[in-house]
């Protein structure tokens, strides 16, 4: 640009020296646009586009490009050459020079520079390790003088300017998958070159319609591959088909193939979601639209939220349960957790692995209210009820805990009291339900509610005629087998619903209108100041004045404390409050959460403000994606599309509105029972903990299990034991697990273990959460811009003491946790040892307290494939000593595998290994001896002592052959049989008995019944053993097997064919009728005499 000005300003050859000097002055004064200082408005717009200034944390200056050098400049005078942006392939793009930061590895002394973004001569990718920016060959960005350089041994810290210590990679680049065009959904290649100009974002250049587009290769002019960019918004102007009857619009991306999460993200980027189908009219519309195509496409159906069942990604109610019959009974086991619509399969919904690549359909509803429930759903209404009934918003509720009945009997019992089985239409009512059930002390863990599925209906219905506006399905529900009328029960723990046989006997939850007339002007917001809204026993309001956090905490506008949030229901109420107050993407709201790091504590965890009285524990978090981005700052709620999600902002400079909360003190308020884990409660055998922790942990590592597993398989494994993949509420829990691993493995092994950290939940896209809903209290994951858009699950790396994103279907070891005092479930495949072996560095050890003499314990160890303990290093000694100390009430001696014979005999361990390490007490050191002596080890000092071999002590066995904790099974199932099915011989059995013999089925009908359960009639191929024959003769299977195929009897279904006759005989004891079996004509004979 300077050269052009100089050329335009040429003077004749006879120009005077003064003219030349004047010309040079003009040239020197002319500046490139990239060196012009940006005003605040310009800078804000660039920030919105993802650009940032890269600041040296210790030097407080920012990287800029000065001609061919990278130097530090004044952050307070930002220019385009200071602005950087993450683009595709982990590159850093400089706005002022339209170049990329890179390394010329042929330059051995100083390879750092800026290069054309399409160069093949330099390496342009960058990663982060915390706040250290590093490239290829371990080159790390640092500073020498004023120059920005790279060194291999540098540890210079960088941050995004004007943030609370956000590292360079805290907001990584996310792929933008294209629409239409000719690229079939391929992601944008940013930056791309078009008409000899570089574009770092989508552009409307070259289009008369001003629609944004991008190239999917670096050089558009070479490949001509392109697509439109998804644009946020709730209108249906472009790329959408509107259906006025359904009041929704749809986008059919039938020539694009993406994973489920990529498809959902692309829909979400346009203000929509993957398709939900909520009515028969909508099902018919989709069926007709795809009829001629024969496509299998992603829809929003998924089973991704831990502890929950099938759900729509947009939060719509899943009520068309007739179309869920083709879904798998065990989606976690089968790794089929994402829903597809298959037009070739009669329009029924199926599921596949979420990592499959398919076309997809988006849907959005203008004026969609699912962003937040209407505030009136939460508004407090004073309600009075008769004794024994629970008041809530004009209705009275009662749990009939004194009697248990079928669904029909329970409905009649409610009707007799002027009530119905309850319907549940909002989260406010779910919250009420859980409050009520928390006070129920009966044995039943579930109660009947008013939801049911009539046999002829494709959808579930409320018995009181209310519309189905919300569904909260339990894990694995709705179930695939829906041949009969089904009824819904709710579990007491989370309020989730299960569709089951209506004949179960359970307590009933009834609801009736309050007999007190409701006067809204008198009964709304009782106990709250004007302009405040009530939820439960607190009042809430939103201020209209932006402040920095310190001023907001003083409470001048709040007249109370900044908001604290205790659970998901309070968060949902606040979302409704924000929506009603006019929240939008430009508004943020301070809440009372802040980092302890801002309070001069360096652990960087987040806690509620100390000023709350009483102090509020952090039991719930609701972070936005890439949050919390740093270990310090104060927290706001977003008013934008991610309504109510939490973000960290600078406490001293960022201004926001405030969310305020004050308690209503009322002595009549009912207090819910509190449940506490006791730190002194025991752990299950083989699980580890320490005194101050409330949890027990167990490491399932390669040596102790049959195989490494995917995240979903590991999660299911833990759940089958009644446990969870581990989470960490406090750093001391993480430190305990690290110490536990250090006692088990060599520190150089670099093992990685699945933990519960994941970002799979479509309700919170991009946000890291614990699978057991433990709050995320600190920055666990430092995003490293390593294909993070597909790495949705995290492992704990023992080597680096860090959490690392991984593909969820990668195979790793894992760690489970369970609360102290809880009992393990014991699935048939789990092998639990009453005296568990402890693993350490490739061997395992058994510590037995019962005292015996040395020869007896030596034999006992050998009978278990082990030997008495041999010790070969101080580390091994320390490991054993620590475990002995835990078991011993005081100083005690334990047998180890040394026996010392007469003089001349070589001293060896009982496992015949050499004595290469010794730790004798001074008085017991190896020396002259007359009689045979045996060695013990002190639990307090770890020293070895010579003892008489006939003394009685506890002992330690050691073996190299490690025992596994699970049995082999075929096919490979991790979990249990479905409800009401019986397990036998690696198979599941269902005995289908009608109430009387007259209601039995023909063989063909029985076969159909079993087929509806994705099973078959039982096949019998052998007796368990010869001795069982007498039992079979006594307890006949329908007087031996002799009925013709037209007879009317019952069915015995089996998942996975062959079963022994003896077990079936036991099932039928006391039954007056027989069951159909799937006859196998060869291989087994046990005929009735009249048939033989």
Buried (B, 14 or more C-beta within 10 A) or exposed (E): EEEEEBEEBEEEEEEEEEEEEEBEEEEEEEEBEBBBEBEEEEBEEBBEEBBBBBBBEEEEBBBBBBEEBBBBBEBEEBBBBBBBBBBBBBBBBBBBBBBBBBBBBEEEEBBBBBBBBBEEEBBBBBBBBBBBBBBBEEBBBBBEEEBBBBBEEBEBBBBBBBBBBBBBBBBBBBBBBBBBBEBBBBBBBBBBBBEEEBBBBBBEEEEEEEBBBBBBBBBBEEBEBBBBBBBEEBEBEBBBEEBEEBEBBBBBBBEBBBBBBBBBBBBBBBBBBBBBBBEEEBBEBBBEBBEEEEBBBBBBBBBBBBBBBBBBBBBBBBBBBBBBBBBBBBBBBBBBBBBBBBBEEEBBBBBBBBBBBBBBBBBBBEEBEBBBBEBBBBBBBBBEBEEEBBBBBBBBBBBBBEEBBBBBBBBEBBBEBEBBBBBBBBBBBBBBBBBBBEEBEBEBEBBBBBBBBEEEBBBBBBBBEBEBBBBBBBBBBBBBBBEEBBBBBBBBEBBBBBBBEBBBEBBBBBBBEBEBEBEEEEBBBEBBEEEBBBBBBBBBBBBEEBBBBEBBBEBEBBEBBBBBBBEBBBBBBBBBBBBBBEBEEEBBBBBBBBBBBBEEEEEBBBBBBEEBEEEBEBBBBBBBBBBBBBBBBBBBBBBBBBBBBBBBBBBEEBBBBBBBBBBBEEEEEEEEEEEEEEBEEEBBEBBBBBEEBBBBBBBBBEBBBBEBBBBBBBBBBBBBBBBBBBBBBBEEBBEBBEEBBEBBBEEEEEBBBBBBBBBBBBBBBBBBBBBBBBBBBBBBBBBBBBEBBBBBBBBBBBEEEBBBBBBBBBBBBBBBBBBBBBEBEEBBBBEEEEEBBBBBBEBBBBBBBEBBBBEBBBEBBBEBEBBBBBBBEEBBBEBBBEBBEEEBEEEBBBBBBBBBEEEEEEEBBBBEEEBEEEBBBEEBEBEEEEEEBBBBBBBEEBBBBBBEBEBEBBBBBBBEEBBEBBEEEEEEBBBBBBEEBEBBBBBBBBBBBBEEBEEBBBBEEBBEBBEBBBBBBBBBEBBEEEEBBEBBEEBBBBEBBBBEEEBBBBBBBBBBBBBBBBBBBEBBEEBEBBBBBBEEEEEBEBEBEEEE
